[in-house]
Amino acid sequence: MPNYARFETRRLILRRPAPGDETALIGLDAQSDVTAYLAMRGVDPARLAERIPPRIELSQKEPDAEYGWWVIEDKASGGFLGRCLLAPMWPGSSDEVELGVYLGAGSRHQGYATEAGTALMDHAFKSLKLPHVVGCTARDAQAVRRLLARLHFTKQGRITLYGDDADRYTLTAEGWLPRRS
């Protein structure tokens, strides 16, 4: 069985959340500039925090699952930088798989989001053989739009998520794989 529990890039380690990560993950979701652009913006921070322990538990039960969350760590220091995900957009369906990258304030503008996103797109298209991946963002999330553009996503229209309007972007295997050969 393939190991999807850990990915390494030049500067990063992407690994499954583990017990002990709760404080860092909850702290990340508590940063208003992180949650301001999530589709679930406006959700009570306590409600966001409630979802962390079950995600960690699931990651421990199924560390080699194809989809899920990964903690982003600095390879040199082992420091927490953020989290990323490659997960079905809709429960029970893998037809639409979404990319998400969330970095703490001190980790932005250093290329980490692009590096983590690249690792997950390689996983999506090379390992999982997905036909496409989706990225959704609030209209005013300029940093997310720039990240999706760097990863070669293209805007495909609008979508409603959790009652909020969002822009929907897609990246196809045909749009990614030739760039990574």
Backbone bond lengths (Angstrom), bond angles and torsions (degrees), N, CA, C in turn:
res aa  C-N    CA-C-N  psi(-1)  N-CA   C-N-CA  omega(-1)  CA-C   N-CA-C  phi
1 M - - - 1.458 - - 1.529 108.54 -
2 P 1.320 116.71 135.33 1.475 119.92 178.92 1.527 111.16 -63.89
3 N 1.321 115.62 152.97 1.458 121.92 177.82 1.523 109.11 -101.27
4 Y 1.320 116.21 109.52 1.463 121.70 177.73 1.523 111.30 -107.28
5 A 1.332 116.73 11.77 1.457 120.67 -175.82 1.523 112.66 -75.25
6 R 1.320 116.93 -21.56 1.469 119.34 -173.15 1.530 109.71 -150.82
7 F 1.326 114.36 135.93 1.457 121.35 173.61 1.519 107.64 -128.08
8 E 1.304 116.84 144.76 1.463 121.03 176.09 1.513 109.55 -123.26
9 T 1.320 114.35 140.18 1.458 121.60 173.66 1.526 106.42 -119.19
10 R 1.298 116.18 -172.21 1.461 119.26 179.93 1.526 112.13 -57.62
11 R 1.349 117.04 -42.12 1.470 120.61 -175.26 1.515 114.81 -117.35
12 L 1.325 117.63 -6.99 1.463 120.59 -170.15 1.524 113.10 -125.66
13 I 1.309 114.00 155.22 1.459 122.67 165.50 1.519 106.19 -119.91
14 L 1.318 116.34 127.41 1.453 122.55 173.07 1.518 105.12 -107.96
15 R 1.321 116.75 117.77 1.461 121.24 -177.68 1.519 109.54 -135.79
16 R 1.317 115.47 159.52 1.458 120.34 179.53 1.534 110.00 -65.99
17 P 1.324 116.72 145.01 1.464 119.61 175.86 1.523 110.02 -60.39
18 A 1.310 115.34 145.37 1.460 121.84 -178.58 1.522 109.74 -132.30
19 P 1.337 116.92 160.79 1.462 118.36 173.17 1.529 108.57 -52.85
20 G 1.294 116.05 137.70 1.460 121.22 -175.21 1.520 112.16 103.46
21 D 1.336 117.50 -15.86 1.465 121.75 178.37 1.527 112.59 -87.80
22 E 1.332 117.09 -8.24 1.466 120.40 -173.63 1.520 112.65 -54.02
23 T 1.326 117.13 -48.93 1.460 120.73 -175.57 1.522 111.32 -60.20
24 A 1.325 117.07 -45.68 1.473 120.57 -179.59 1.525 111.14 -65.86
25 L 1.331 117.50 -41.99 1.467 120.55 -178.73 1.521 111.75 -69.09
26 I 1.324 116.85 -41.88 1.465 120.32 177.55 1.528 109.48 -65.67
27 G 1.333 116.89 -40.25 1.461 120.82 177.26 1.513 112.35 -61.43
28 L 1.330 116.56 -38.22 1.467 120.51 177.53 1.525 110.12 -63.21
29 D 1.336 116.69 -47.89 1.467 120.26 -179.72 1.521 112.56 -68.22
30 A 1.321 117.75 -19.18 1.462 120.82 178.90 1.527 112.22 -81.18
31 Q 1.336 117.49 -12.60 1.471 120.46 179.29 1.523 108.50 -74.54
32 S 1.308 116.02 117.04 1.464 119.79 -175.62 1.526 112.18 -60.53
33 D 1.335 117.79 -30.18 1.461 118.42 179.24 1.524 112.06 -77.77
34 V 1.321 118.71 -10.93 1.464 121.97 171.61 1.524 108.67 -84.35
35 T 1.325 117.13 -51.25 1.460 120.67 -175.61 1.524 113.37 -77.89
36 A 1.316 117.90 -15.04 1.469 119.97 -178.49 1.513 112.03 -59.38
37 Y 1.331 117.13 -28.73 1.456 119.69 -175.64 1.514 113.61 -109.48
38 L 1.315 117.16 5.89 1.455 119.83 174.95 1.517 109.24 -75.33
39 A 1.306 115.97 154.56 1.461 119.47 175.77 1.521 110.39 -62.45
40 M 1.327 117.01 -23.59 1.465 120.73 -179.16 1.516 111.80 -95.50
41 R 1.319 117.87 23.87 1.464 118.58 -179.13 1.519 109.23 -60.02
42 G 1.292 113.61 149.56 1.458 119.09 -177.00 1.524 112.62 88.08
43 V 1.341 117.18 -7.29 1.456 120.16 177.51 1.521 107.76 -76.48
44 D 1.313 115.68 139.44 1.462 121.98 179.62 1.528 110.07 -53.79
45 P 1.360 118.75 128.60 1.466 121.29 179.50 1.524 113.25 -54.60
46 A 1.337 117.56 -32.36 1.466 119.91 178.02 1.528 110.11 -64.65
47 R 1.316 116.78 -36.98 1.472 120.44 177.62 1.524 110.72 -67.32
48 L 1.334 117.06 -39.76 1.457 120.05 175.50 1.528 110.42 -61.67
49 A 1.328 116.98 -41.34 1.467 121.36 -179.07 1.523 111.65 -64.58
50 E 1.328 117.48 -30.94 1.468 121.07 -179.72 1.525 112.82 -63.03
51 R 1.317 117.31 -24.82 1.465 119.26 -176.34 1.526 113.04 -83.91
52 I 1.325 117.90 -11.17 1.465 120.57 -176.81 1.532 112.22 -69.13
53 P 1.351 120.72 -55.81 1.470 118.92 -177.67 1.535 114.62 -55.78
54 P 1.350 119.73 -42.43 1.474 117.56 177.61 1.536 112.93 -64.26
55 R 1.333 117.77 -33.26 1.472 120.18 177.41 1.526 110.60 -66.44
56 I 1.324 116.14 -40.67 1.466 119.81 178.42 1.525 109.82 -64.92
57 E 1.316 116.00 -43.85 1.468 119.99 179.24 1.529 111.06 -60.46
58 L 1.319 116.80 -45.12 1.472 120.75 178.33 1.528 110.84 -62.20
59 S 1.327 116.71 -41.95 1.463 120.51 179.22 1.524 111.63 -62.31
60 Q 1.323 116.74 -33.01 1.462 120.18 178.72 1.531 111.19 -75.52
61 K 1.331 116.76 -34.47 1.468 120.71 179.00 1.520 111.52 -72.42
62 E 1.330 116.05 -36.45 1.467 121.44 -175.18 1.520 110.30 -129.36
63 P 1.346 118.18 64.99 1.470 119.63 -175.81 1.528 113.80 -65.40
64 D 1.331 116.90 -23.80 1.461 119.94 -178.62 1.523 112.93 -98.71
65 A 1.337 116.92 14.82 1.460 119.95 177.99 1.528 109.65 -60.36
66 E 1.308 115.86 146.18 1.468 120.86 -178.25 1.518 112.14 -66.40
67 Y 1.334 116.40 -33.35 1.457 122.21 -176.27 1.521 109.53 -115.71
68 G 1.326 115.84 166.94 1.449 120.24 174.21 1.505 113.24 141.12
69 W 1.315 115.10 -159.15 1.462 124.02 179.39 1.511 109.51 -103.91
70 W 1.320 115.46 150.17 1.453 123.34 171.82 1.528 108.04 -133.55
71 V 1.316 116.43 139.34 1.459 122.37 171.32 1.522 106.59 -79.49
72 I 1.325 117.36 139.04 1.467 122.23 176.20 1.524 107.26 -100.85
73 E 1.337 116.27 120.41 1.455 121.92 179.02 1.520 110.24 -120.34
74 D 1.320 115.37 148.68 1.457 121.74 170.95 1.527 107.78 -71.94
75 K 1.329 116.60 123.18 1.460 120.59 -176.62 1.521 111.98 -62.39
76 A 1.309 117.60 -38.08 1.466 121.19 -176.42 1.529 112.22 -71.85
77 S 1.330 117.15 -44.38 1.469 120.06 -173.50 1.523 113.80 -102.42
78 G 1.335 117.01 -19.36 1.462 120.38 -173.82 1.512 112.94 78.56
79 G 1.336 116.97 5.67 1.460 121.15 -177.86 1.515 113.14 -71.92
80 F 1.328 115.53 146.89 1.458 123.14 177.78 1.526 109.64 -72.05
81 L 1.336 116.73 128.27 1.462 121.50 177.99 1.521 112.08 -111.73
82 G 1.337 117.22 -31.73 1.457 120.79 -176.82 1.509 110.82 167.20
83 R 1.323 114.84 -156.13 1.462 120.60 177.02 1.518 108.80 -142.92
84 C 1.313 114.27 159.72 1.460 119.60 176.04 1.521 107.84 -140.87
85 L 1.305 115.19 163.83 1.457 118.81 -179.42 1.511 110.58 -146.74
86 L 1.285 113.23 152.46 1.454 123.96 168.51 1.518 103.09 -135.98
87 A 1.323 116.72 105.42 1.461 119.77 -169.97 1.524 110.94 -149.12
88 P 1.335 115.74 150.11 1.468 118.73 173.80 1.520 110.81 -57.35
89 M 1.330 115.56 136.91 1.465 119.83 178.98 1.517 111.71 -70.39
90 W 1.310 117.09 -32.21 1.455 121.97 -174.56 1.517 108.60 -119.77
91 P 1.318 118.21 128.58 1.475 120.89 -179.45 1.527 111.55 -52.94
92 G 1.324 114.64 135.09 1.458 120.51 176.54 1.511 115.49 82.24
93 S 1.331 118.50 2.21 1.460 120.77 -178.15 1.521 110.24 -135.27
94 S 1.314 116.41 135.01 1.467 119.77 175.62 1.527 111.24 -107.94
95 D 1.342 116.95 16.94 1.469 120.53 178.97 1.524 111.83 -67.99
96 E 1.312 116.92 -33.89 1.450 122.07 179.56 1.523 108.18 -122.03
97 V 1.317 116.91 108.58 1.459 122.47 -179.24 1.524 107.99 -107.88
98 E 1.329 115.43 131.91 1.464 121.71 -173.47 1.524 111.51 -109.93
99 L 1.331 115.46 142.09 1.454 123.46 171.19 1.517 108.87 -95.69
100 G 1.324 116.87 138.83 1.455 122.41 172.26 1.518 108.99 -141.61
101 V 1.329 116.75 137.81 1.467 122.31 176.22 1.526 106.83 -135.70
102 Y 1.334 116.45 125.95 1.453 122.27 -175.69 1.523 108.54 -130.85
103 L 1.308 117.20 118.69 1.460 122.15 -178.70 1.520 110.77 -117.04
104 G 1.328 115.19 145.65 1.454 120.78 174.17 1.522 110.09 -69.73
105 A 1.313 115.92 162.13 1.468 121.84 -174.89 1.523 113.14 -54.81
106 G 1.315 118.76 -39.32 1.463 121.29 -178.23 1.513 114.65 -77.72
107 S 1.326 117.18 -3.58 1.467 121.33 -176.23 1.529 113.59 -108.30
108 R 1.307 116.72 1.23 1.472 120.00 -175.54 1.524 111.59 -86.96
109 H 1.325 114.89 162.34 1.469 123.64 175.60 1.530 112.28 64.61
110 Q 1.327 116.06 31.16 1.461 120.95 178.52 1.524 111.65 -128.32
111 G 1.333 116.87 6.65 1.454 120.81 179.05 1.517 114.98 84.95
112 Y 1.338 117.53 3.09 1.455 119.92 -178.11 1.533 112.64 -65.91
113 A 1.331 117.11 -39.88 1.468 120.24 -179.24 1.526 110.25 -62.75
114 T 1.320 116.69 -43.15 1.470 120.28 178.64 1.528 110.67 -64.41
115 E 1.318 116.33 -41.56 1.470 120.85 -179.38 1.534 111.03 -65.31
116 A 1.323 117.47 -44.52 1.465 120.84 178.16 1.527 110.69 -67.10
117 G 1.328 116.63 -43.27 1.464 120.57 178.39 1.520 112.11 -61.66
118 T 1.315 116.80 -38.99 1.462 121.15 178.05 1.529 110.62 -62.79
119 A 1.322 116.66 -43.55 1.473 120.05 178.54 1.525 110.90 -60.73
120 L 1.331 117.26 -42.24 1.461 119.38 -179.65 1.525 112.39 -72.47
121 M 1.333 117.96 -32.64 1.464 118.99 176.47 1.532 110.44 -69.35
122 D 1.323 117.62 -38.08 1.466 119.61 174.05 1.526 109.79 -59.83
123 H 1.319 117.02 -44.00 1.466 121.60 178.05 1.531 110.21 -61.10
124 A 1.323 116.83 -47.16 1.466 121.43 -177.54 1.522 112.03 -60.20
125 F 1.328 116.03 -44.65 1.460 119.23 -172.53 1.529 114.43 -94.63
126 K 1.317 117.76 -32.90 1.464 120.12 -179.09 1.526 112.25 -88.07
127 S 1.328 117.09 -44.12 1.471 120.34 -177.97 1.517 112.22 -85.89
128 L 1.328 116.42 -50.40 1.464 120.64 -174.73 1.513 113.95 -86.95
129 K 1.330 116.58 -14.86 1.477 121.97 179.39 1.532 112.41 57.46
130 L 1.334 115.94 37.91 1.460 119.78 177.28 1.523 110.18 -69.26
131 P 1.322 118.14 147.05 1.463 119.95 177.31 1.526 112.45 -76.21
132 H 1.351 116.49 -30.44 1.461 120.60 178.92 1.522 109.71 -160.41
133 V 1.329 114.96 164.52 1.462 123.50 175.24 1.518 107.08 -131.06
134 V 1.326 116.30 147.51 1.458 123.23 -177.62 1.530 109.70 -109.35
135 G 1.314 115.79 145.06 1.457 122.45 170.18 1.517 107.49 -129.92
136 C 1.317 117.61 129.82 1.470 121.21 179.57 1.516 108.73 -122.06
137 T 1.331 115.21 142.70 1.456 119.31 -178.71 1.525 110.90 -151.30
138 A 1.310 114.53 152.75 1.459 120.39 173.37 1.531 108.43 -63.59
139 R 1.307 116.17 151.18 1.474 120.73 -177.12 1.516 113.18 -58.28
140 D 1.336 117.39 -31.83 1.455 120.43 -175.34 1.535 113.57 -95.17
141 A 1.306 117.59 11.92 1.473 121.26 -178.50 1.532 110.06 -90.13
142 Q 1.316 116.11 77.66 1.468 121.00 -175.49 1.525 113.14 -62.30
143 A 1.331 117.70 -39.20 1.463 119.91 -179.59 1.526 111.00 -63.88
144 V 1.326 116.77 -39.01 1.466 120.30 178.92 1.530 109.64 -67.54
145 R 1.318 116.97 -41.33 1.472 120.17 177.28 1.529 111.23 -59.47
146 R 1.343 115.94 -41.57 1.473 119.30 178.41 1.525 111.62 -64.94
147 L 1.331 116.45 -40.55 1.467 120.01 177.31 1.525 110.29 -61.36
148 L 1.318 117.22 -48.62 1.469 120.08 -179.53 1.524 110.94 -61.06
149 A 1.317 117.37 -37.07 1.470 120.45 177.09 1.525 110.84 -65.92
150 R 1.333 117.89 -42.19 1.476 120.51 178.36 1.525 111.46 -62.49
151 L 1.330 115.85 -30.68 1.465 120.26 178.74 1.533 112.07 -88.35
152 H 1.334 117.16 2.33 1.472 124.04 175.59 1.526 114.49 74.14
153 F 1.335 117.03 25.00 1.464 120.21 170.96 1.525 108.41 -71.65
154 T 1.322 116.59 153.12 1.466 121.10 174.93 1.533 109.05 -123.86
155 K 1.327 114.48 144.48 1.464 120.11 -179.06 1.519 109.61 -69.88
156 Q 1.333 115.19 133.07 1.458 121.31 -178.01 1.518 113.24 -118.90
157 G 1.308 117.86 3.44 1.458 119.75 179.63 1.506 112.25 130.68
158 R 1.332 115.09 -156.30 1.462 122.41 -176.03 1.525 109.05 -116.88
159 I 1.338 114.47 157.23 1.458 121.47 178.66 1.528 107.25 -147.61
160 T 1.311 117.19 153.68 1.450 121.59 174.71 1.524 107.88 -105.69
161 L 1.327 115.80 121.62 1.463 122.44 178.06 1.511 108.72 -125.24
162 Y 1.327 116.60 126.63 1.458 121.49 178.56 1.528 111.51 51.85
163 G 1.317 116.63 34.68 1.451 121.69 178.45 1.512 115.38 81.18
164 D 1.334 117.89 1.26 1.464 122.86 -179.35 1.526 109.82 -108.99
165 D 1.321 116.26 144.38 1.453 120.20 173.00 1.517 109.61 -76.73
166 A 1.322 116.44 139.35 1.462 121.77 178.70 1.521 108.81 -142.08
167 D 1.327 115.21 155.42 1.458 120.40 172.25 1.518 107.66 -86.97
168 R 1.327 115.97 139.97 1.462 122.67 -178.61 1.522 108.68 -109.42
169 Y 1.316 115.45 126.78 1.462 122.66 178.33 1.520 108.32 -119.58
170 T 1.329 116.51 151.86 1.461 119.99 174.79 1.519 110.02 -134.49
171 L 1.307 113.09 154.55 1.458 122.37 172.67 1.516 106.17 -132.80
172 T 1.319 117.05 127.92 1.456 121.00 179.72 1.525 110.61 -98.10
173 A 1.319 115.03 159.51 1.465 120.12 175.30 1.522 109.56 -58.93
174 E 1.326 117.43 -39.20 1.465 120.92 179.52 1.523 111.89 -65.21
175 G 1.322 117.20 -28.42 1.451 121.19 177.85 1.528 113.56 -82.64
176 W 1.335 116.14 -17.43 1.466 120.38 -176.09 1.512 113.25 -103.20
177 L 1.316 116.85 -51.64 1.468 120.83 -169.60 1.528 114.30 -58.24
178 P 1.331 120.37 -42.00 1.471 118.59 178.90 1.531 112.88 -61.32
179 R 1.314 117.98 -28.48 1.470 121.89 179.17 1.525 111.74 -74.33
180 R 1.333 116.92 -21.19 1.463 121.70 -173.32 1.527 112.79 -107.69
181 S 1.318 117.86 7.41 1.477 119.94 -178.39 1.515 111.35 -76.50
